[in-house]
Amino acid sequence: MDTALRDRTVLVTGGSSGIGAATARAFAREGARVALTYHRNEKKAVHVVAGIEAAGGRALAVRLDLTAPSTVGEAVAAVAARWGAVDVLVANAVHWGGDAPPDPGIRFEDVPLAEWETMIGANLIGAAAQVRAVLPGMRARGWGRIVLISSGVAEEGVPGPGPYGTAKAGLHGMARALAWDAGRDGILVNVVAPGFTLTDSRPDLPEQVVARLAAGTPTRRLSEADDVARLVVHLGSAANGNLTGELVRDGSAAARAPYAAG
């Protein structure tokens, strides 16, 4: 199936590692011009760019900070200056509020409202800012694809604080609204909700933990970053002809998180 991505401009936010990096590489293999963003770790982003270029692809690294809305417009402007308006947006960047996911031991009522504002501002409103920045160009050309990266946490929940899962759940409503708003302009918008995914940014897990998690999935295996990346490329290309406003789960979505007992 032809993805028709050659010479399309793709922006993958949060593309310096994990699912984002795998997605950037996957789009590049289809002949797309790929811009990927990073927040703090420019070195990792440059490494991904170098790998894409070494394989004959075209790539660019730009900085984006979800907590600083002005950097969203600056990133999109930098991409446009190099290659023209963005054809495909993969909104993958995430803000944890620290260097790791939330502590599951914190009770809901002990999370300050300021943290709610920060997490939802970055992970939900930040995604809206990315979409707003690329929509005018897509409308003008009558074609575009937007893939919002959510998480199985949005449906399954996690012990402890709820701002992250709440923000990710909001992406589903955003996609439904955008499907109606932008569909007549040739723009398709969908959400991908990865389950527990094995990536280069996740610490190594004991084999018995991986086996237990895999046993809870239909395929008896956990997805790797490339599995999710291929799904995103399909939704973000001409191979997706008319699927919009939908939430798509990958095969790891049924895996129980490692904190779950039993």
C-alpha positions as a LaTeX table, in Angstrom:
\begin{tabular}{lrrr}
\hline
Residue & $x$ (\AA) & $y$ (\AA) & $z$ (\AA) \\
\hline
Met1 & 0.00 & 0.00 & 0.00 \\
Asp2 & 1.40 & 3.39 & $-1.02$ \\
Thr3 & 1.77 & 5.85 & 1.84 \\
Ala4 & 2.46 & 8.75 & $-0.57$ \\
Leu5 & 4.79 & 10.27 & 2.00 \\
Arg6 & 7.72 & 11.01 & $-0.27$ \\
Asp7 & 8.61 & 14.69 & 0.07 \\
Arg8 & 5.88 & 15.26 & 2.63 \\
Thr9 & 6.96 & 17.28 & 5.68 \\
Val10 & 6.39 & 15.47 & 8.98 \\
Leu11 & 6.76 & 16.92 & 12.46 \\
Val12 & 7.23 & 14.42 & 15.30 \\
Thr13 & 7.30 & 16.13 & 18.67 \\
Gly14 & 9.18 & 14.36 & 21.43 \\
Gly15 & 11.22 & 12.56 & 18.79 \\
Ser16 & 14.58 & 12.17 & 20.50 \\
Ser17 & 13.91 & 8.74 & 22.03 \\
Gly18 & 11.39 & 5.96 & 22.50 \\
Ile19 & 8.27 & 5.83 & 20.36 \\
Gly20 & 8.96 & 9.32 & 18.99 \\
Ala21 & 12.40 & 8.40 & 17.65 \\
Ala22 & 11.10 & 5.15 & 16.15 \\
Thr23 & 8.28 & 7.09 & 14.49 \\
Ala24 & 10.66 & 9.67 & 13.04 \\
Arg25 & 12.79 & 6.89 & 11.54 \\
Ala26 & 9.73 & 5.11 & 10.15 \\
Phe27 & 8.47 & 8.22 & 8.36 \\
Ala28 & 11.95 & 8.87 & 6.99 \\
Arg29 & 12.06 & 5.36 & 5.53 \\
Glu30 & 8.92 & 6.29 & 3.58 \\
Gly31 & 10.75 & 9.22 & 1.99 \\
Ala32 & 9.30 & 11.96 & 4.18 \\
Arg33 & 11.24 & 14.97 & 5.39 \\
Val34 & 11.17 & 14.57 & 9.15 \\
Ala35 & 11.53 & 17.24 & 11.80 \\
Leu36 & 11.74 & 15.97 & 15.36 \\
Thr37 & 11.65 & 17.98 & 18.53 \\
Tyr38 & 13.45 & 17.70 & 21.82 \\
His39 & 13.08 & 19.54 & 25.12 \\
Arg40 & 16.40 & 19.27 & 26.95 \\
Asn41 & 18.40 & 16.50 & 25.33 \\
Glu42 & 19.61 & 17.99 & 22.07 \\
Lys43 & 22.39 & 15.39 & 21.87 \\
Lys44 & 19.88 & 12.52 & 21.60 \\
Ala45 & 17.86 & 14.37 & 18.97 \\
Val46 & 20.96 & 15.07 & 16.90 \\
His47 & 21.87 & 11.38 & 17.15 \\
Val48 & 18.47 & 10.39 & 15.72 \\
Val49 & 18.87 & 12.94 & 12.93 \\
Ala50 & 22.35 & 11.63 & 12.12 \\
Gly51 & 21.04 & 8.07 & 11.92 \\
Ile52 & 18.24 & 9.08 & 9.53 \\
Glu53 & 20.65 & 11.00 & 7.33 \\
Ala54 & 23.15 & 8.15 & 7.32 \\
Ala55 & 20.37 & 5.92 & 5.94 \\
Gly56 & 19.73 & 8.41 & 3.13 \\
Gly57 & 16.86 & 10.29 & 4.74 \\
Arg58 & 16.25 & 13.94 & 5.54 \\
Ala59 & 15.83 & 15.12 & 9.11 \\
Leu60 & 15.98 & 18.17 & 11.32 \\
Ala61 & 16.03 & 18.62 & 15.10 \\
Val62 & 14.29 & 21.60 & 16.70 \\
Arg63 & 13.61 & 22.53 & 20.32 \\
Leu64 & 10.10 & 22.55 & 21.78 \\
Asp65 & 9.02 & 23.03 & 25.40 \\
Leu66 & 5.42 & 22.10 & 26.16 \\
Thr67 & 5.39 & 24.47 & 29.12 \\
Ala68 & 6.41 & 27.43 & 26.91 \\
Pro69 & 3.76 & 27.87 & 24.18 \\
Ser70 & 5.92 & 30.30 & 22.18 \\
Thr71 & 8.37 & 27.49 & 21.40 \\
Val72 & 5.62 & 25.56 & 19.58 \\
Gly73 & 5.20 & 28.32 & 17.02 \\
Glu74 & 8.96 & 28.75 & 16.79 \\
Ala75 & 9.45 & 25.04 & 16.09 \\
Val76 & 6.80 & 24.98 & 13.36 \\
Ala77 & 8.27 & 28.15 & 11.84 \\
Ala78 & 11.74 & 26.57 & 11.78 \\
Val79 & 10.39 & 23.53 & 9.94 \\
Ala80 & 8.49 & 25.72 & 7.46 \\
Ala81 & 11.62 & 27.75 & 6.79 \\
Arg82 & 13.49 & 24.58 & 5.84 \\
Trp83 & 10.86 & 22.56 & 3.97 \\
Gly84 & 7.55 & 24.42 & 3.89 \\
Ala85 & 4.36 & 23.87 & 5.84 \\
Val86 & 3.85 & 20.72 & 7.90 \\
Asp87 & 1.81 & 17.98 & 6.19 \\
Val88 & 1.76 & 15.49 & 9.07 \\
Leu89 & 1.86 & 16.19 & 12.79 \\
Val90 & 2.59 & 13.49 & 15.34 \\
Ala91 & 1.96 & 15.09 & 18.74 \\
Asn92 & 4.05 & 12.74 & 20.86 \\
Ala93 & 5.88 & 15.10 & 23.24 \\
Val94 & 5.05 & 14.57 & 26.92 \\
His95 & 5.65 & 16.53 & 30.08 \\
Trp96 & 5.99 & 14.49 & 33.27 \\
Gly97 & 6.66 & 17.41 & 35.57 \\
Gly98 & 10.02 & 15.80 & 36.41 \\
Asp99 & 12.43 & 13.22 & 35.09 \\
Ala100 & 10.08 & 10.26 & 35.54 \\
Pro101 & 6.38 & 9.31 & 35.53 \\
Pro102 & 4.30 & 10.33 & 38.58 \\
Asp103 & 4.86 & 8.58 & 41.88 \\
Pro104 & 2.02 & 6.04 & 42.28 \\
Gly105 & 2.28 & 6.38 & 46.06 \\
Ile106 & 0.91 & 9.95 & 46.08 \\
Arg107 & $-2.76$ & 10.21 & 47.00 \\
Phe108 & $-5.12$ & 12.06 & 44.67 \\
Glu109 & $-6.00$ & 14.71 & 47.24 \\
Asp110 & $-2.34$ & 15.41 & 47.98 \\
Val111 & $-1.57$ & 16.57 & 44.43 \\
Pro112 & $-1.47$ & 20.40 & 44.41 \\
Leu113 & $-3.85$ & 22.12 & 42.01 \\
Ala114 & $-0.81$ & 23.87 & 40.56 \\
Glu115 & 0.42 & 20.47 & 39.34 \\
Trp116 & $-2.94$ & 19.84 & 37.68 \\
Glu117 & $-2.62$ & 23.16 & 35.88 \\
Thr118 & 0.93 & 22.41 & 34.77 \\
Met119 & 0.28 & 18.85 & 33.59 \\
Ile120 & $-2.94$ & 19.61 & 31.74 \\
Gly121 & $-1.48$ & 22.84 & 30.38 \\
Ala122 & 1.53 & 21.01 & 28.95 \\
Asn123 & 0.04 & 17.70 & 27.84 \\
Leu124 & $-3.42$ & 18.78 & 26.66 \\
Ile125 & $-3.25$ & 22.49 & 25.90 \\
Gly126 & 0.29 & 21.91 & 24.60 \\
Ala127 & $-1.11$ & 19.41 & 22.11 \\
Ala128 & $-3.79$ & 21.91 & 21.09 \\
Ala129 & $-1.06$ & 24.48 & 20.50 \\
Gln130 & 0.76 & 22.09 & 18.17 \\
Val131 & $-2.42$ & 21.44 & 16.21 \\
Arg132 & $-3.25$ & 25.15 & 15.97 \\
Ala133 & 0.20 & 25.86 & 14.58 \\
Val134 & $-0.04$ & 23.39 & 11.69 \\
Leu135 & $-3.75$ & 23.55 & 10.78 \\
Pro136 & $-3.69$ & 26.70 & 8.61 \\
Gly137 & $-1.12$ & 25.22 & 6.25 \\
Met138 & $-2.97$ & 21.92 & 6.03 \\
Arg139 & $-6.26$ & 23.69 & 5.28 \\
Ala140 & $-4.61$ & 25.77 & 2.57 \\
Arg141 & $-3.35$ & 22.62 & 0.81 \\
Gly142 & $-6.52$ & 20.60 & 1.41 \\
Trp143 & $-4.60$ & 17.70 & 2.94 \\
Gly144 & $-3.19$ & 16.82 & 6.33 \\
Arg145 & $-2.82$ & 14.09 & 8.90 \\
Ile146 & $-2.65$ & 14.54 & 12.68 \\
Val147 & $-1.89$ & 11.73 & 15.12 \\
Leu148 & $-2.18$ & 12.48 & 18.82 \\
Ile149 & $-0.26$ & 10.07 & 21.05 \\
Ser150 & $-2.22$ & 9.20 & 24.17 \\
Ser151 & $-1.63$ & 6.34 & 26.60 \\
Gly152 & $-3.35$ & 3.26 & 27.93 \\
Val153 & $-3.27$ & 5.11 & 31.25 \\
Ala154 & $-6.08$ & 7.36 & 29.96 \\
Glu155 & $-8.45$ & 4.39 & 30.03 \\
Glu156 & $-6.94$ & 2.06 & 32.62 \\
Gly157 & $-5.72$ & 4.65 & 35.11 \\
Val158 & $-2.76$ & 4.35 & 37.47 \\
Pro159 & $-2.50$ & 4.43 & 41.25 \\
Gly160 & $-1.79$ & 7.88 & 42.66 \\
Pro161 & $-2.08$ & 11.28 & 40.99 \\
Gly162 & $-4.46$ & 11.74 & 38.09 \\
Pro163 & $-3.35$ & 14.83 & 36.11 \\
Tyr164 & $-1.38$ & 12.91 & 33.49 \\
Gly165 & $-4.10$ & 10.38 & 32.67 \\
Thr166 & $-6.71$ & 13.13 & 32.68 \\
Ala167 & $-4.71$ & 15.19 & 30.19 \\
Lys168 & $-4.21$ & 12.19 & 27.92 \\
Ala169 & $-7.92$ & 11.34 & 28.06 \\
Gly170 & $-8.63$ & 14.86 & 26.86 \\
Leu171 & $-6.86$ & 14.08 & 23.58 \\
His172 & $-9.69$ & 11.73 & 22.67 \\
Gly173 & $-12.24$ & 14.52 & 22.89 \\
Met174 & $-9.93$ & 16.83 & 20.97 \\
Ala175 & $-9.66$ & 14.34 & 18.11 \\
Arg176 & $-13.44$ & 14.00 & 17.87 \\
Ala177 & $-13.88$ & 17.76 & 17.70 \\
Leu178 & $-11.09$ & 18.14 & 15.14 \\
Ala179 & $-12.48$ & 15.36 & 12.98 \\
Trp180 & $-15.63$ & 17.43 & 12.39 \\
Asp181 & $-13.81$ & 20.75 & 12.24 \\
Ala182 & $-11.12$ & 19.77 & 9.75 \\
Gly183 & $-12.49$ & 16.76 & 7.89 \\
Arg184 & $-13.99$ & 18.77 & 5.04 \\
Asp185 & $-10.57$ & 20.30 & 4.45 \\
Gly186 & $-9.01$ & 16.89 & 3.83 \\
Ile187 & $-7.46$ & 16.61 & 7.30 \\
Leu188 & $-7.75$ & 13.36 & 9.26 \\
Val189 & $-7.14$ & 13.30 & 13.02 \\
Asn190 & $-6.75$ & 10.20 & 15.16 \\
Val191 & $-5.42$ & 9.12 & 18.54 \\
Val192 & $-3.02$ & 6.24 & 19.18 \\
Ala193 & $-3.01$ & 4.85 & 22.72 \\
Pro194 & 0.05 & 2.66 & 23.21 \\
Gly195 & 0.02 & 0.17 & 26.02 \\
Phe196 & 3.12 & $-0.88$ & 27.93 \\
Thr197 & 5.77 & $-0.56$ & 25.21 \\
Leu198 & 9.37 & $-1.73$ & 25.21 \\
Thr199 & 11.52 & 1.22 & 24.13 \\
Asp200 & 15.10 & 2.39 & 24.32 \\
Ser201 & 14.07 & 4.96 & 26.91 \\
Arg202 & 12.53 & 2.44 & 29.33 \\
Pro203 & 14.77 & 0.80 & 31.95 \\
Asp204 & 15.47 & $-2.89$ & 31.43 \\
Leu205 & 12.86 & $-5.04$ & 33.13 \\
Pro206 & 13.40 & $-8.53$ & 34.55 \\
Glu207 & 12.38 & $-11.24$ & 32.11 \\
Gln208 & 9.73 & $-12.56$ & 34.50 \\
Val209 & 8.06 & $-9.12$ & 34.63 \\
Val210 & 8.04 & $-8.83$ & 30.84 \\
Ala211 & 6.61 & $-12.34$ & 30.58 \\
Arg212 & 3.84 & $-11.56$ & 33.05 \\
Leu213 & 2.90 & $-8.39$ & 31.24 \\
Ala214 & 2.97 & $-10.11$ & 27.87 \\
Ala215 & 0.69 & $-12.85$ & 29.15 \\
Gly216 & $-2.01$ & $-10.22$ & 29.63 \\
Thr217 & $-2.10$ & $-9.26$ & 25.95 \\
Pro218 & $-4.00$ & $-10.91$ & 23.07 \\
Thr219 & $-0.76$ & $-11.63$ & 21.19 \\
Arg220 & 1.19 & $-12.75$ & 24.27 \\
Arg221 & 3.89 & $-10.20$ & 23.57 \\
Leu222 & 4.57 & $-6.56$ & 24.39 \\
Ser223 & 4.77 & $-4.03$ & 21.61 \\
Glu224 & 8.11 & $-2.51$ & 20.75 \\
Ala225 & 8.54 & 1.09 & 19.65 \\
Asp226 & 8.65 & 0.08 & 15.98 \\
Asp227 & 5.25 & $-1.61$ & 16.28 \\
Val228 & 3.67 & 1.63 & 17.41 \\
Ala229 & 5.64 & 3.62 & 14.84 \\
Arg230 & 4.25 & 1.57 & 11.95 \\
Leu231 & 0.71 & 2.16 & 13.21 \\
Val232 & 1.35 & 5.91 & 13.42 \\
Val233 & 2.80 & 6.00 & 9.90 \\
His234 & $-0.29$ & 4.27 & 8.52 \\
Leu235 & $-2.64$ & 6.75 & 10.21 \\
Gly236 & $-0.42$ & 9.67 & 9.21 \\
Ser237 & $-0.22$ & 8.84 & 5.53 \\
Ala238 & $-2.34$ & 8.52 & 2.40 \\
Ala239 & $-2.72$ & 4.84 & 3.29 \\
Asn240 & $-5.31$ & 6.15 & 5.73 \\
Gly241 & $-8.00$ & 7.29 & 3.36 \\
Asn242 & $-10.92$ & 8.15 & 5.62 \\
Leu243 & $-10.37$ & 7.05 & 9.23 \\
Thr244 & $-10.74$ & 10.05 & 11.52 \\
Gly245 & $-11.77$ & 10.94 & 15.04 \\
Glu246 & $-10.90$ & 7.47 & 16.31 \\
Leu247 & $-8.91$ & 6.03 & 19.20 \\
Val248 & $-6.65$ & 3.16 & 18.11 \\
Arg249 & $-5.07$ & 0.87 & 20.71 \\
Asp250 & $-2.01$ & $-1.24$ & 20.03 \\
Gly251 & $-1.68$ & $-4.87$ & 21.12 \\
Ser252 & 0.03 & $-4.02$ & 24.40 \\
Ala253 & $-2.94$ & $-2.00$ & 25.60 \\
Ala254 & $-4.27$ & $-4.91$ & 27.67 \\
Ala255 & $-0.96$ & $-5.47$ & 29.50 \\
Arg256 & $-1.09$ & $-4.87$ & 33.23 \\
Ala257 & 1.36 & $-2.25$ & 34.44 \\
Pro258 & 4.34 & $-3.50$ & 36.47 \\
Tyr259 & 3.02 & $-1.96$ & 39.69 \\
Ala260 & $-0.10$ & $-4.18$ & 39.57 \\
Ala261 & $-0.04$ & $-7.10$ & 41.98 \\
Gly262 & $-0.95$ & $-10.67$ & 41.10 \\
\hline
\end{tabular}
